[in-house]
Amino acid sequence: MRSMRTFAAGAVALLAFSFAVPAAHAAPRTNCDKALAAAQQAERYYDGLKTDLLRSIANGGHPGTAERQALQKAESVRNSTSTEAEHVCAGA
């Protein structure tokens, strides 16, 4: 269970970092494209954490507070990036 906490904490840090550092080789994109990419990345991250959590439970594990908080944080990021993409793309 400790390794799951470490993974979750590291994954949250990586997610936060990935939003802050744009790809150096990427072609110029519109604000809508950037917002959609961020929303899709947040969705994939959330889905991955949720799958891991459910797999752990199915294998008899008992996810702790850290794992559940990591999933809630990922869900919050997913929701906010999705909302942001809707606003940005509606104005594009």
ROKOLDREN-278333 format. One line per 5 residues: number of its first residue (from 1); their letters; for each residue x, y, z of N, C-alpha, C, CB. Coordinates in steps of 0.05 Angstrom, whole numbers, plus 5000, padded with zeros to 4 digits. Each point is the difference from the previous one (the first is absolute). Glycine has a CB too. Layout:
// residues N
NUM	A	X Y Z X Y Z X Y Z X Y Z ~ ...
This chain:
// residues 92
1	MRSMR	5017 4976 5000 4983 5024 5000 5018 5025 5000 4963 4975 5024 ~ 5060 5023 4989 5018 5023 5000 5009 5007 4972 5015 4987 5046 ~ 4991 4993 4937 5009 5006 4973 4978 5014 4985 5030 4960 5001 ~ 4944 5033 5004 4978 5014 4986 4999 5029 5008 4974 4956 4999 ~ 5031 5050 5027 5001 5028 5009 5022 5015 4986 4981 4986 5045
6	TFAAG	5042 5002 4954 5023 5012 4987 4994 5005 4971 5032 4978 5032 ~ 4956 5002 4955 4992 5003 4972 4981 5023 4996 5008 4951 4993 ~ 4972 5050 5024 4979 5020 4998 5012 5028 5004 4965 4967 5016 ~ 5052 5036 5004 5012 5026 5005 5018 5008 4977 4998 4991 5049 ~ 5017 4991 4941 5017 5006 4977 4984 5006 4975 5035 4970 5020
11	AVALL	4944 5016 4976 4983 5005 4977 4987 5027 5001 4992 4950 4996 ~ 4999 5058 5027 4988 5027 5003 5021 5021 4994 4967 4982 5035 ~ 5057 5014 4975 5021 5020 4995 5007 5001 4971 5018 4992 5046 ~ 4983 4985 4941 5005 4999 4971 4978 5013 4984 5025 4958 5007 ~ 4950 5038 5001 4978 5013 4986 5003 5031 5002 4971 4960 5010
16	AFSFA	5034 5049 5014 5003 5029 5004 5023 5011 4983 4981 4996 5047 ~ 5041 4990 4953 5023 5008 4984 4994 5000 4970 5030 4982 5036 ~ 4956 4998 4955 4995 4997 4972 4983 5023 4989 5003 4950 5005 ~ 4980 5062 5011 4984 5023 4992 5017 5025 4998 4959 4979 5020 ~ 5063 5021 4996 5016 5024 5001 5021 5001 4978 4993 5001 5048
21	VPAAH	5015 4976 4941 5022 5000 4980 4989 4991 4973 5033 4989 5036 ~ 4965 5030 4945 4991 4992 4973 5021 4985 4985 4971 5040 4999 ~ 5021 4944 4982 5019 4985 4984 5015 5019 4982 4970 4959 5001 ~ 5057 5038 4999 5017 5018 4985 4997 4996 4970 5032 5001 5039 ~ 4963 4975 4953 4998 4994 4971 4972 5002 4988 5039 4971 5007
26	AAPRT	4942 5035 5009 4972 5000 4991 4996 5024 4981 4984 4977 5042 ~ 4999 5019 4938 4993 5022 4982 4983 5020 5015 5002 4969 4960 ~ 4999 5056 5032 4983 5020 5013 4970 4991 4999 5033 5037 4988 ~ 4954 4966 5034 4972 4992 5001 4983 5024 5009 5013 4952 5009 ~ 4961 5046 4986 4982 5021 5009 4995 4995 5030 4979 5004 4954
31	NCDKA	5010 5016 5058 4993 4997 5029 4979 4978 5004 5009 5048 5007 ~ 4973 4948 4974 4981 4979 5002 5014 4973 4998 4965 5029 4979 ~ 5053 4968 5003 5015 4974 4997 5015 4994 5026 5005 5008 4951 ~ 5007 5012 5061 5015 4997 5025 4981 4992 5023 5034 5033 4985 ~ 4944 4980 5016 4981 4994 5021 4988 4971 4997 4989 5049 5003
36	LAAAQ	5006 4944 4972 4990 4973 4995 5021 4979 5007 4970 5018 4964 ~ 5055 4987 5029 5021 4981 5006 5003 4997 5030 5024 5013 4958 ~ 4974 5009 5057 5002 4998 5029 4977 4985 5012 5024 5044 5000 ~ 4952 4960 4989 4977 4986 5010 5002 4970 4994 4972 5042 4993 ~ 5037 4951 4983 5003 4972 4993 5021 4986 5017 4987 5011 4953
41	QAERY	5035 5004 5053 5021 4988 5017 4990 4996 5028 5035 5023 4972 ~ 4950 4996 5038 4988 4997 5027 4980 4977 5001 5006 5049 5008 ~ 4979 4948 4971 4981 4977 4998 5014 4973 5001 4969 5030 4974 ~ 5053 4968 5010 5015 4975 4999 5013 4994 5027 5009 5008 4951 ~ 5001 5013 5062 5013 4996 5026 4979 4991 5020 5034 5036 4989
46	YDGLK	4943 4977 5012 4979 4992 5019 4991 4971 4994 4985 5048 5003 ~ 5011 4946 4972 4991 4972 4993 5021 4980 5009 4975 5018 4961 ~ 5050 4988 5036 5021 4982 5008 5001 4995 5030 5026 5015 4961 ~ 4971 5007 5054 5000 4998 5029 4975 4984 5010 5025 5043 5003 ~ 4952 4962 4984 4976 4986 5008 5002 4970 4994 4973 5043 4991
51	TDLLR	5038 4951 4986 5004 4972 4992 5018 4986 5020 4993 5012 4952 ~ 5029 5001 5055 5019 4988 5020 4986 4996 5027 5038 5022 4976 ~ 4947 4998 5032 4986 4997 5026 4980 4978 5000 5006 5049 5007 ~ 4978 4949 4972 4980 4978 4998 5014 4973 4997 4968 5032 4978 ~ 5054 4967 5008 5015 4975 4998 5011 4991 5027 5012 5011 4952
56	SIANG	4997 5008 5063 5010 4995 5027 4978 4988 5018 5034 5037 4995 ~ 4943 4976 5003 4977 4990 5016 4992 4972 4992 4984 5048 5006 ~ 5015 4948 4967 4992 4973 4990 5020 4979 5008 4979 5022 4961 ~ 5046 4985 5044 5020 4981 5009 5002 4998 5030 5025 5010 4959 ~ 4955 5001 5055 4999 4998 5029 5013 5022 5015 4999 4952 4993
61	GHPGT	5010 5068 4992 5014 5023 5013 4980 5019 5013 5037 4996 4967 ~ 4973 5020 5051 4984 5020 5014 5014 5027 4996 4982 4965 5034 ~ 5011 5049 4945 5013 5026 4996 4996 5019 5024 4993 4995 4950 ~ 5029 5019 5056 4999 5018 5023 4992 5028 4992 5035 4972 5021 ~ 4967 5045 4998 4993 5028 4997 5016 5013 4977 4988 5002 5049
66	AERQA	5038 4993 4950 5016 5012 4979 4991 4993 4972 5039 4999 5032 ~ 4954 4976 4964 4991 4991 4973 4973 5013 4993 5024 4957 5006 ~ 4959 5044 5014 4973 5012 4994 5003 5030 4996 4978 4965 5028 ~ 5039 5048 4987 5005 5029 4996 5012 5005 4972 5005 5006 5050 ~ 5014 4977 4942 5012 5003 4974 4979 4998 4978 5044 4981 5017
71	LQKAE	4938 5000 4986 4978 4997 4980 4982 5025 5000 5002 4950 5006 ~ 4991 5060 5018 4983 5024 5001 5014 5024 4988 4979 4981 5042 ~ 5047 5022 4963 5015 5022 4988 5000 4997 4970 5029 5003 5042 ~ 4976 4973 4948 5000 4996 4971 4973 5006 4988 5036 4965 5005 ~ 4943 5027 5009 4973 5006 4991 4995 5030 4999 4984 4956 5019
76	SVRNS	5025 5058 5001 4997 5029 5000 5015 5013 4977 4995 4998 5050 ~ 5030 4993 4945 5015 5011 4978 4987 4994 4973 5042 4995 5027 ~ 4948 4980 4971 4985 4992 4976 4976 5018 4995 5015 4952 5007 ~ 4970 5053 5014 4976 5017 4997 5007 5029 4993 4977 4970 5032 ~ 5043 5040 4981 5007 5028 4995 5012 5004 4973 5007 5006 5049
81	TSTEA	5010 4976 4942 5012 5003 4973 4979 4996 4978 5044 4983 5018 ~ 4936 5000 4987 4979 4996 4981 4983 5025 4998 4999 4951 5011 ~ 4994 5061 5012 4985 5025 5000 5015 5022 4987 4978 4986 5042 ~ 5048 5016 4963 5017 5020 4988 5000 4997 4969 5028 5002 5042 ~ 4975 4973 4949 5000 4995 4971 4974 5009 4988 5031 4961 5007
86	EHVCA	4946 5033 5006 4974 5008 4990 4999 5031 4996 4979 4960 5022 ~ 5031 5054 4999 4999 5030 4998 5019 5010 4979 4989 5002 5049 ~ 5035 4988 4950 5020 5009 4980 4990 4994 4972 5037 4993 5034 ~ 4954 4983 4962 4992 4992 4972 4974 5013 4991 5024 4957 5008 ~ 4959 5050 5011 4975 5014 4993 5006 5028 4989 4975 4973 5035
91	GA	5047 5038 4975 5007 5027 4992 5018 5000 4976 4995 5015 5046 ~ 5013 4962 4944 5019 4998 4978 4987 5005 4973 5027 4968 5026
